[in-house]
Amino acid sequence: MNILLLGSGGREDALAWRLRQSPSCDALIAAPGNPGIARWAECVAIDPCDPNAVVGLARERSVDLIVVGPEAPLVAGVADAARSVGIATFGPSAAAAQLEGSKGFTKDLCARVGIPTADYVRVERESEALDALGRFAIPVVIKADGLAAGKGVTVAMTREEAEAAIRAAGDGPMVIEEFLEGEEASLFALVDGARTVALASAQDHKRVGEGDTGPNTGGMGAYSPAPVLTPDLEARAMREIVEPTARAMAEAGTPFSGVLYAGLMLTSDGPKLIEYNVRFGDPECEAIMPRIEGDFAALLHRVAAGADFDAPSLSDDTTMTVIMAAKGYPGTPAKGGAIHGLDKAGQVSGAIVFQAGTAMTDGQLVASGGRVLAVTSRGAGLGEARERAYQAIGVIDFADGFYRRDIGWRELERTA
């Protein structure tokens, strides 16, 4: 079949790499893509958030399946437009994408259905937020309500820090949440209406600095699977969190179709929902894709078409992704820095480098975003995967780049 992949980041590079290996994939088009994605797909420069442009391209190229990588096109209704003309699309409707597009919407759904999550309050104005702050103990979590590319969250360790975060956000919807104690893990599930199937687990590293310090980012690295999310805890999260959410969305007339990513806090009371993403996470996607076996494109098409589907087989290997970001990230990243050595990095056993924020300038690969490269490796265990990832990083020449040297540290300490 002919497949159209929407997006231009590291997640989409990993998806393109995996889709291209699928026996059922005859042709792969990416819009708009990036230099890394161009290794696997034909890149076409259209706006992935423009429903008319996406549908027009899909019709022109006789596309059988659209796979939506990032969240913004979903919130913009691209999946709705494609389905309205009969094109199978992996990704939820705009109404179902509210699970990520509005944190307040998701918190209200949790309260209505009884899904375990942090206590919260929704506010619309800065003054309301400052007044509501007194209801919560410190630390406290301040979240912008809309899409924020993984950076709209402040975990305030003092009241002064919380007030500053609220004032920085200004007037507009936000959520103030109870701070949950525990360890975070990510659970990905394939969903079609009320049907849910667990796909894979991962553990992300959101903070920019080693030892989980500094501001939140879109993610500085991940590994899969996440042993801290034991089979029993995964089953409980599916039963108490993912399945009730899918049922509630279907009963409301806005059934979810695609991949639902539950960010979980593993507390002493069990898993609690931190937030939902309505697409594969980034950089978790880069870590998960090398573990998926079988015809991945056919699986996504079955989900998108409403046909029966089962979870794919997963490799027993452990995979790790380490992000190389541009200096200044997550603030103002340095752009234009030259990148060399990716071919050498790809020669490291079990390693592949996915490209996130890159561009070609006068024949030279350069940085064009905050997170630039997703160096991914696989091994028999986390230690071997980590060794190979950092070995691959060691042969990359990216003077403007930096990376965390402790990805996987919690699990490695547990198993030392």
C-alpha positions as a printed NumPy array, in Angstrom:
array([[  0.   ,   0.   ,   0.   ],
       [  0.949,   3.668,  -0.385],
       [  1.512,   5.434,   2.938],
       [  1.643,   9.139,   3.786],
       [  3.456,  10.031,   7.004],
       [  2.902,  13.492,   8.467],
       [  5.634,  15.219,  10.483],
       [  9.276,  16.258,  10.468],
       [ 10.927,  15.197,  13.727],
       [ 12.83 ,  12.328,  15.265],
       [  9.617,  10.457,  16.003],
       [  8.673,  10.602,  12.331],
       [ 12.161,   9.488,  11.26 ],
       [ 11.758,   6.404,  13.48 ],
       [  8.248,   5.756,  12.16 ],
       [  9.429,   6.137,   8.556],
       [ 12.333,   3.737,   9.17 ],
       [  9.984,   1.134,  10.657],
       [  7.19 ,   1.578,   8.08 ],
       [  9.67 ,   1.258,   5.213],
       [ 10.627,  -2.213,   6.517],
       [  7.002,  -3.406,   6.422],
       [  6.23 ,  -5.933,   3.651],
       [  2.901,  -4.2  ,   2.967],
       [  4.533,  -0.789,   2.361],
       [  4.907,  -0.22 ,  -1.382],
       [  5.605,   3.525,  -1.287],
       [  6.237,   5.946,   1.571],
       [  5.728,   9.702,   1.327],
       [  6.532,  12.116,   4.166],
       [  5.176,  15.625,   4.583],
       [  7.194,  17.675,   5.114],
       [  9.897,  15.273,   6.342],
       [ 13.53 ,  16.11 ,   7.098],
       [ 16.96 ,  15.016,   5.784],
       [ 16.875,  11.877,   7.913],
       [ 13.379,  10.887,   6.829],
       [ 14.492,  11.357,   3.206],
       [ 16.565,   8.169,   3.644],
       [ 13.333,   6.16 ,   3.792],
       [ 10.66 ,   8.27 ,   2.109],
       [  9.958,  10.819,  -0.587],
       [  9.591,  14.172,   1.188],
       [  6.944,  16.643,   0.002],
       [  6.88 ,  20.211,   1.347],
       [  3.298,  20.764,   2.474],
       [  1.881,  21.968,   5.786],
       [  0.855,  18.841,   7.735],
       [ -1.684,  20.927,   9.669],
       [ -3.548,  21.967,   6.496],
       [ -6.367,  19.416,   6.01 ],
       [ -6.987,  20.417,   2.396],
       [ -3.305,  20.127,   1.465],
       [ -2.984,  16.738,   3.163],
       [ -6.112,  15.325,   1.534],
       [ -5.074,  16.731,  -1.839],
       [ -1.655,  15.084,  -1.659],
       [ -3.162,  11.799,  -0.466],
       [ -5.587,  11.707,  -3.372],
       [ -2.92 ,  12.685,  -5.896],
       [ -0.643,   9.846,  -4.743],
       [ -3.404,   7.233,  -4.266],
       [ -2.579,   6.932,  -0.578],
       [ -4.098,   3.963,   1.271],
       [ -3.032,   4.971,   4.774],
       [ -2.146,   8.253,   6.473],
       [ -0.038,   8.026,   9.645],
       [ -0.07 ,  11.216,  11.702],
       [  3.12 ,  11.687,  13.71 ],
       [  2.755,  14.895,  15.785],
       [ -0.177,  16.185,  17.786],
       [ -0.808,  19.523,  16.049],
       [ -2.31 ,  18.062,  12.829],
       [ -4.633,  15.896,  14.928],
       [ -5.91 ,  18.859,  16.924],
       [ -6.292,  20.728,  13.61 ],
       [ -8.673,  18.038,  12.327],
       [ -6.503,  16.472,   9.634],
       [ -7.666,  12.964,  10.531],
       [-11.304,  14.056,  10.289],
       [-10.763,  15.51 ,   6.826],
       [ -8.997,  12.394,   5.555],
       [-11.599,  10.012,   6.941],
       [-14.401,  12.099,   5.447],
       [-13.136,  11.175,   1.969],
       [-12.55 ,   7.522,   2.829],
       [ -8.791,   7.492,   3.505],
       [ -7.787,   5.255,   6.421],
       [ -5.956,   7.408,   8.959],
       [ -3.957,   6.329,  12.   ],
       [ -4.673,   9.052,  14.537],
       [ -7.717,  10.357,  16.401],
       [-10.317,  12.919,  15.428],
       [ -9.979,  16.51 ,  16.619],
       [-12.63 ,  15.827,  19.259],
       [-10.749,  12.781,  20.593],
       [ -7.416,  14.641,  20.361],
       [ -8.669,  16.886,  23.177],
       [ -7.175,  14.248,  25.464],
       [ -3.867,  15.946,  24.677],
       [ -5.046,  19.286,  23.329],
       [ -6.702,  20.245,  26.616],
       [ -5.306,  19.096,  29.94 ],
       [ -8.446,  20.441,  31.599],
       [-10.619,  18.242,  29.38 ],
       [ -8.665,  15.16 ,  30.415],
       [ -8.694,  16.036,  34.113],
       [-12.451,  16.527,  33.998],
       [-12.868,  13.161,  32.253],
       [-10.758,  11.509,  34.962],
       [-12.894,  13.07 ,  37.688],
       [-16.13 ,  12.03 ,  35.956],
       [-15.083,   8.412,  35.318],
       [-13.01 ,   7.838,  38.45 ],
       [ -9.611,   7.449,  36.805],
       [ -6.773,   7.786,  39.348],
       [ -4.924,  11.065,  38.866],
       [ -3.67 ,  14.039,  40.877],
       [ -6.114,  16.427,  42.534],
       [ -6.469,  19.59 ,  40.442],
       [ -8.245,  22.829,  39.758],
       [ -8.889,  24.492,  36.379],
       [ -8.537,  28.267,  36.102],
       [ -8.922,  30.757,  33.282],
       [ -7.092,  33.838,  34.544],
       [ -3.858,  34.663,  36.332],
       [ -5.678,  36.094,  39.337],
       [ -7.743,  32.909,  39.725],
       [ -4.619,  30.793,  39.557],
       [ -2.859,  32.813,  42.231],
       [ -5.919,  32.542,  44.487],
       [ -6.228,  28.773,  43.893],
       [ -2.574,  28.15 ,  44.655],
       [ -3.251,  28.259,  48.392],
       [ -5.294,  25.043,  48.169],
       [ -2.197,  23.02 ,  47.292],
       [  0.856,  21.922,  49.21 ],
       [  4.33 ,  22.662,  47.86 ],
       [  5.715,  21.231,  45.548],
       [  2.892,  21.962,  43.116],
       [  2.5  ,  21.495,  39.367],
       [  1.464,  24.299,  36.993],
       [  0.353,  23.262,  33.492],
       [ -0.627,  25.328,  30.496],
       [ -3.906,  23.918,  29.21 ],
       [ -3.102,  23.639,  25.489],
       [ -0.378,  22.055,  23.389],
       [  3.085,  22.98 ,  24.629],
       [  5.441,  20.516,  22.893],
       [  6.292,  18.876,  26.208],
       [  7.499,  22.122,  27.813],
       [  4.336,  23.704,  29.255],
       [  4.767,  22.173,  32.715],
       [  6.428,  23.675,  35.788],
       [  7.065,  21.582,  38.886],
       [  7.346,  24.408,  41.413],
       [  9.438,  23.568,  44.474],
       [  8.552,  26.831,  46.248],
       [  5.5  ,  29.073,  46.344],
       [  7.563,  31.853,  44.764],
       [  8.435,  29.587,  41.834],
       [  4.758,  28.633,  41.42 ],
       [  3.673,  32.271,  41.399],
       [  6.348,  33.111,  38.847],
       [  5.168,  30.284,  36.58 ],
       [  1.592,  31.527,  36.804],
       [  2.583,  35.113,  36.052],
       [  4.724,  33.952,  33.13 ],
       [  1.709,  32.118,  31.7  ],
       [ -0.539,  35.157,  32.179],
       [ -4.26 ,  35.047,  31.495],
       [ -5.46 ,  31.884,  29.801],
       [ -6.58 ,  28.406,  30.784],
       [ -4.272,  26.405,  32.994],
       [ -4.399,  23.515,  35.426],
       [ -2.926,  23.525,  38.934],
       [ -2.209,  20.03 ,  40.205],
       [ -1.186,  18.177,  43.295],
       [  2.433,  16.987,  43.106],
       [  2.587,  13.192,  42.932],
       [  5.414,  11.249,  44.552],
       [  6.778,   8.271,  42.659],
       [  8.546,   7.267,  39.481],
       [  7.294,   8.074,  35.992],
       [  6.767,   5.558,  33.197],
       [  5.095,   5.65 ,  29.806],
       [  2.552,   3.125,  28.55 ],
       [  1.509,   3.004,  24.891],
       [ -1.737,   1.346,  23.825],
       [ -3.409,   0.809,  20.466],
       [ -7.031,   1.919,  20.662],
       [-10.013,   1.68 ,  18.359],
       [-13.188,   2.78 ,  20.066],
       [-13.583,   0.728,  23.225],
       [-10.97 ,  -1.835,  22.128],
       [ -7.543,  -1.381,  23.713],
       [ -4.338,  -3.398,  23.388],
       [ -1.142,  -2.619,  25.317],
       [  1.752,  -1.992,  22.931],
       [  4.945,  -1.173,  24.817],
       [  6.393,   0.665,  27.805],
       [  9.222,   3.158,  28.059],
       [ 10.789,   5.573,  30.495],
       [ 11.547,   9.135,  29.423],
       [ 13.924,  11.704,  30.926],
       [ 12.227,  15.099,  30.794],
       [ 14.66 ,  17.297,  32.693],
       [ 17.456,  18.894,  30.701],
       [ 20.19 ,  18.181,  33.264],
       [ 21.816,  15.052,  34.622],
       [ 20.299,  13.647,  37.769],
       [ 16.921,  14.908,  36.515],
       [ 17.691,  18.559,  37.198],
       [ 16.824,  21.784,  35.416],
       [ 13.765,  22.723,  33.355],
       [ 11.48 ,  20.28 ,  31.584],
       [ 12.125,  19.553,  27.93 ],
       [ 10.404,  17.523,  25.253],
       [ 12.589,  14.628,  26.434],
       [ 16.359,  14.081,  26.603],
       [ 16.34 ,  10.315,  26.267],
       [ 14.326,   7.151,  26.803],
       [ 14.618,   3.401,  27.03 ],
       [ 12.232,   0.511,  26.429],
       [ 10.919,  -1.554,  28.071],
       [ 10.545,   0.116,  31.473],
       [ 10.993,  -2.691,  34.049],
       [  9.57 ,  -0.432,  36.773],
       [  6.209,  -0.828,  35.022],
       [  5.867,  -4.497,  35.935],
       [  3.366,  -6.755,  34.138],
       [  0.996,  -6.427,  37.113],
       [  1.262,  -2.621,  37.143],
       [  0.823,  -2.471,  33.366],
       [ -2.33 ,  -4.594,  33.579],
       [ -3.641,  -2.382,  36.37 ],
       [ -2.935,   0.783,  34.369],
       [ -4.774,  -0.661,  31.378],
       [ -7.724,  -1.706,  33.55 ],
       [ -8.015,   1.427,  35.689],
       [ -6.804,   4.152,  33.311],
       [ -6.645,   3.343,  29.591],
       [ -9.716,   1.124,  29.219],
       [-12.108,   3.439,  31.138],
       [-10.835,   6.381,  29.081],
       [-11.521,   4.567,  25.808],
       [-15.014,   3.591,  26.983],
       [-15.803,   7.124,  28.127],
       [-14.689,   8.628,  24.81 ],
       [-16.753,   6.094,  22.837],
       [-19.826,   6.656,  25.01 ],
       [-19.489,  10.419,  24.495],
       [-19.659,   9.929,  20.717],
       [-15.989,  10.818,  20.221],
       [-14.315,   7.4  ,  19.96 ],
       [-10.538,   7.35 ,  20.002],
       [ -8.604,   5.663,  17.197],
       [ -4.823,   5.442,  17.089],
       [ -2.149,   5.186,  19.751],
       [ -2.834,   6.512,  23.236],
       [  0.216,   7.318,  25.329],
       [ -0.417,   7.381,  29.065],
       [  2.186,   9.2  ,  31.118],
       [  1.999,   7.475,  34.496],
       [  3.231,   8.169,  38.003],
       [  3.826,   4.943,  39.899],
       [  2.785,   5.969,  43.4  ],
       [  2.468,   3.985,  46.608],
       [ -1.268,   3.775,  45.795],
       [ -0.65 ,   2.392,  42.309],
       [ -0.426,   3.979,  38.846],
       [ -1.923,   7.436,  38.425],
       [ -2.356,   9.336,  35.173],
       [ -0.138,  12.382,  34.723],
       [ -1.326,  13.19 ,  31.199],
       [ -2.235,  11.707,  27.851],
       [ -0.589,  12.137,  24.476],
       [ -2.629,  11.131,  21.442],
       [  0.367,  10.002,  19.35 ],
       [  3.662,   8.212,  19.779],
       [  5.879,  10.089,  22.229],
       [  9.186,  11.616,  21.308],
       [ 11.832,  10.293,  22.128],
       [  9.973,   7.179,  23.324],
       [  8.96 ,   6.376,  19.749],
       [ 12.61 ,   6.201,  18.691],
       [ 13.246,   3.686,  21.491],
       [ 10.145,   1.584,  20.817],
       [ 10.283,   1.224,  17.031],
       [ 13.365,  -1.087,  16.933],
       [ 11.564,  -3.512,  19.267],
       [  8.441,  -3.949,  17.109],
       [  8.416,  -7.046,  14.93 ],
       [  6.182,  -8.054,  12.027],
       [  4.32 ,  -5.933,   9.477],
       [  3.981,  -2.639,  11.332],
       [  2.273,  -0.818,   8.453],
       [ -0.395,  -3.519,   8.2  ],
       [ -1.012,  -3.263,  11.942],
       [ -1.541,   0.497,  11.785],
       [ -3.849,   0.058,   8.791],
       [ -5.985,  -2.461,  10.698],
       [ -6.355,  -0.039,  13.601],
       [ -7.136,   2.855,  11.256],
       [ -9.681,   0.819,   9.274],
       [-11.511,  -0.473,  12.342],
       [-10.496,  -4.1  ,  11.691],
       [ -9.505,  -6.621,  14.346],
       [ -5.93 ,  -6.242,  15.558],
       [ -3.58 ,  -7.717,  18.097],
       [ -0.447,  -6.375,  19.721],
       [  2.701,  -7.035,  17.677],
       [  5.5  ,  -9.23 ,  18.894],
       [  8.253,  -7.266,  20.611],
       [ 11.941,  -8.06 ,  20.632],
       [ 13.379,  -9.143,  23.972],
       [ 16.174,  -6.599,  23.447],
       [ 16.37 ,  -3.386,  25.423],
       [ 16.615,  -0.186,  23.42 ],
       [ 17.861,   3.248,  24.423],
       [ 17.653,   6.662,  22.786],
       [ 19.905,   9.546,  23.809],
       [ 19.029,  13.01 ,  22.518],
       [ 21.751,  15.313,  21.236],
       [ 20.327,  18.813,  21.585],
       [ 21.596,  22.195,  20.448],
       [ 23.193,  24.438,  23.064],
       [ 20.593,  26.719,  24.593],
       [ 17.796,  24.139,  24.54 ],
       [ 15.099,  24.2  ,  25.93 ],
       [ 15.425,  27.982,  25.707],
       [ 16.772,  29.458,  22.476],
       [ 18.803,  26.735,  20.743],
       [ 21.822,  27.488,  18.581],
       [ 21.009,  26.858,  14.92 ],
       [ 23.218,  26.166,  11.939],
       [ 25.852,  24.072,  13.689],
       [ 27.48 ,  21.531,  11.366],
       [ 26.996,  17.809,  12.025],
       [ 29.491,  15.146,  10.923],
       [ 30.089,  11.491,  11.657],
       [ 26.59 ,  10.023,  11.389],
       [ 27.788,   7.302,   9.036],
       [ 30.396,   6.214,  11.589],
       [ 27.782,   6.262,  14.36 ],
       [ 25.542,   4.004,  12.296],
       [ 28.35 ,   1.459,  12.061],
       [ 28.279,   0.866,  15.825],
       [ 26.64 ,  -2.509,  16.46 ],
       [ 22.922,  -2.133,  17.14 ],
       [ 22.921,   1.651,  16.636],
       [ 20.947,   3.967,  14.378],
       [ 20.762,   7.764,  14.43 ],
       [ 17.342,   9.306,  13.866],
       [ 17.269,  12.958,  12.846],
       [ 14.983,  15.425,  14.604],
       [ 15.94 ,  19.082,  14.121],
       [ 18.18 ,  18.95 ,  11.059],
       [ 18.389,  20.67 ,   7.674],
       [ 20.661,  20.627,   4.628],
       [ 22.457,  23.916,   3.91 ],
       [ 24.754,  24.021,   0.892],
       [ 25.136,  20.269,   1.045],
       [ 26.011,  20.283,   4.756],
       [ 23.82 ,  18.712,   7.462],
       [ 23.182,  21.339,  10.16 ],
       [ 21.11 ,  21.779,  13.298],
       [ 17.762,  23.487,  12.794],
       [ 15.965,  22.872,  16.078],
       [ 16.322,  22.214,  19.791],
       [ 16.488,  18.439,  19.82 ],
       [ 18.689,  17.601,  16.855],
       [ 19.614,  13.897,  16.89 ],
       [ 18.124,  10.817,  18.554],
       [ 20.963,   8.314,  18.907],
       [ 19.314,   4.928,  19.358],
       [ 20.767,   1.507,  20.123],
       [ 19.671,  -1.947,  21.15 ],
       [ 21.312,  -4.601,  23.281],
       [ 20.673,  -7.72 ,  25.31 ],
       [ 20.08 ,  -5.527,  28.348],
       [ 20.011,  -1.89 ,  29.365],
       [ 23.739,  -1.821,  30.105],
       [ 24.687,  -3.039,  26.63 ],
       [ 22.171,  -0.72 ,  24.928],
       [ 23.54 ,   2.225,  26.913],
       [ 27.163,   1.361,  26.094],
       [ 26.381,   1.221,  22.373],
       [ 24.386,   4.475,  22.394],
       [ 27.206,   6.432,  23.999],
       [ 29.767,   4.725,  21.769],
       [ 27.812,   5.998,  18.75 ],
       [ 27.607,   9.493,  20.239],
       [ 31.369,   9.425,  20.717],
       [ 32.021,   9.401,  16.954],
       [ 29.543,  12.184,  16.122],
       [ 31.064,  15.621,  15.545],
       [ 28.481,  18.224,  16.595],
       [ 30.263,  21.106,  18.312],
       [ 27.042,  22.949,  19.157],
       [ 25.464,  19.873,  20.705],
       [ 25.091,  18.53 ,  24.218],
       [ 23.483,  15.459,  25.769],
       [ 22.792,  13.841,  29.108],
       [ 25.309,  11.197,  30.084],
       [ 23.02 ,   9.419,  32.552],
       [ 20.071,   8.155,  30.519],
       [ 18.724,   5.048,  32.245],
       [ 20.404,   5.875,  35.54 ],
       [ 17.521,   4.86 ,  37.814],
       [ 17.171,   1.395,  36.337],
       [ 20.931,   0.888,  36.152],
       [ 21.216,   1.734,  39.85 ],
       [ 18.477,  -0.768,  40.662],
       [ 20.243,  -3.545,  38.781],
       [ 23.82 ,  -2.697,  39.838]])
